[in-house]
C-alpha cells in the first residue's frame, strides 16, 4: 500500500498544484494588464507628444516583457517583477492573447504618431482594448 501511495504521490501533488499555478498566471497577467492600462491612461493624459510616446513605450514593455520583440530597454519597465510580459504569461488563453496583441498593435501605432491628438487617439484605443472583458 505504501509503495502505491509513493508512486502516485508526485501525480497527486501535481494535480493539487495546477490550479494554483493557473491562478498565479492569471494574477500575473492581470497585474501587467492593470499596469499597462495605467500607462495607456497616462499617455492619454499627456500634454506633449514625448510624454505620450514614453507611456506608450511602457505599455509595450508590459505587454511583451523583457525578452519580447519590441521591448525597449531604454525605456522604463513598469511591470518589472510582475511576470514575463502579459502576452507571454497569457500563452494558451487565445482570447487574452488576441486582446493583448491588438493592444500591442495599437500602442505601436501610437508611437508612430506625429501629433499629440493622434497619440491620444491610439492611447484611448489601447485603454479600451485592455479594459474589455
C-alpha positions as CSV (number, residue, x, y, z in Angstrom):
1,X,0.0,0.0,0.0
2,X,2.8,2.4,0.9
3,X,4.6,1.7,-2.4
4,X,1.5,2.5,-4.4
5,X,1.0,5.8,-2.5
6,X,4.6,6.8,-3.0
7,X,4.3,6.0,-6.7
8,X,1.2,8.2,-7.1
9,X,2.3,11.0,-4.8
10,X,4.0,13.1,-7.5
11,X,0.9,13.0,-9.7
12,X,-1.3,13.9,-6.7
13,X,1.0,16.8,-5.9
14,X,0.9,18.0,-9.5
15,X,-2.8,17.8,-9.7
16,X,-3.1,19.8,-6.5
17,X,-0.6,22.4,-7.8
18,X,-2.0,23.0,-11.2
19,X,-5.0,25.2,-10.1
20,X,-2.6,27.3,-8.0
21,X,-0.2,27.7,-11.0
22,X,-3.1,28.8,-13.2
23,X,-4.3,31.3,-10.6
24,X,-0.7,32.7,-10.3
25,X,-0.5,33.1,-14.1
26,X,-3.9,34.8,-14.2
27,X,-2.8,37.1,-11.4
28,X,0.5,38.0,-13.2
29,X,-1.4,38.8,-16.4
30,X,-4.0,40.8,-14.5
31,X,-1.3,42.9,-12.8
32,X,0.5,43.5,-16.0
33,X,-2.7,44.5,-17.8
34,X,-3.5,46.8,-15.0
35,X,-0.1,48.5,-15.2
36,X,-0.3,48.7,-19.0
37,X,-3.8,50.3,-18.7
38,X,-2.5,52.8,-16.2
39,X,0.3,53.8,-18.6
40,X,-2.2,54.0,-21.5
41,X,-4.2,56.4,-19.3
42,X,-1.1,58.4,-18.7
43,X,-0.4,58.6,-22.4
44,X,-4.0,59.7,-22.9
45,X,-3.5,62.5,-20.4
46,X,-0.1,63.6,-21.6
47,X,0.3,67.2,-22.5
48,X,3.1,66.7,-25.0
49,X,3.9,64.1,-27.6
50,X,7.2,63.0,-26.0
51,X,5.4,62.1,-22.8
52,X,2.6,60.3,-24.6
53,X,5.3,58.2,-26.5
54,X,7.1,57.4,-23.3
55,X,4.0,56.0,-21.7
56,X,3.1,54.0,-24.9
57,X,6.6,52.5,-24.7
58,X,5.8,51.5,-21.1
59,X,2.6,49.8,-22.3
60,X,4.6,47.9,-24.9
61,X,7.2,46.8,-22.4
62,X,4.5,45.5,-20.1
63,X,2.8,43.6,-22.9
64,X,5.9,42.0,-24.5
65,X,8.1,41.6,-21.4
66,X,11.9,42.0,-21.3
67,X,12.6,39.2,-23.8
68,X,9.9,40.1,-26.2
69,X,10.1,41.7,-29.6
70,X,9.6,45.4,-29.3
71,X,10.9,45.7,-25.7
72,X,12.8,48.9,-25.3
73,X,15.4,48.7,-22.6
74,X,16.0,52.4,-22.9
75,X,12.5,53.0,-21.5
76,X,11.3,52.0,-18.1
77,X,9.7,48.6,-17.4
78,X,6.9,49.4,-15.0
79,X,5.9,45.7,-15.0
80,X,9.3,44.5,-13.8
81,X,8.7,41.7,-11.2
82,X,5.1,41.2,-12.2
83,X,5.7,38.5,-14.8
84,X,7.4,37.8,-18.1
85,X,5.2,40.1,-20.1
86,X,1.4,39.9,-20.3
87,X,1.4,38.3,-23.8
88,X,4.0,35.7,-22.7
89,X,2.1,34.9,-19.4
90,X,-1.2,34.6,-21.2
91,X,0.1,31.9,-23.5
92,X,-2.6,29.3,-24.1
93,X,-5.5,31.7,-23.5
94,X,-6.4,32.5,-27.1
95,X,-8.9,35.3,-26.2
96,X,-6.5,37.1,-23.9
97,X,-3.6,36.7,-26.3
98,X,-5.7,38.2,-29.1
99,X,-6.8,41.1,-27.0
100,X,-3.2,41.8,-25.9
101,X,-1.8,41.6,-29.4
102,X,-4.5,44.1,-30.5
103,X,-3.4,46.4,-27.7
104,X,0.2,46.0,-28.7
105,X,-0.5,46.9,-32.3
106,X,-2.5,50.0,-31.2
107,X,0.4,51.1,-28.9
108,X,2.9,50.6,-31.6
109,X,0.7,52.7,-33.9
110,X,0.6,55.4,-31.3
111,X,4.4,55.5,-31.2
112,X,4.4,56.3,-34.9
113,X,2.0,59.2,-34.4
114,X,3.5,62.6,-35.1
115,X,0.7,64.6,-33.4
116,X,-0.4,64.6,-29.8
117,X,-4.0,64.1,-30.9
118,X,-3.0,61.0,-32.9
119,X,-1.1,59.6,-29.9
120,X,-4.1,60.3,-27.6
121,X,-6.5,58.5,-30.0
122,X,-4.2,55.4,-30.1
123,X,-3.8,55.5,-26.3
124,X,-7.6,55.6,-25.9
125,X,-7.9,52.6,-28.2
126,X,-5.2,50.7,-26.1
127,X,-7.1,51.6,-22.9
128,X,-10.4,50.5,-24.3
129,X,-8.9,47.2,-25.6
130,X,-7.1,46.4,-22.3
131,X,-10.2,47.1,-20.2
132,X,-12.5,44.9,-22.4
133,X,-13.6,41.7,-20.8
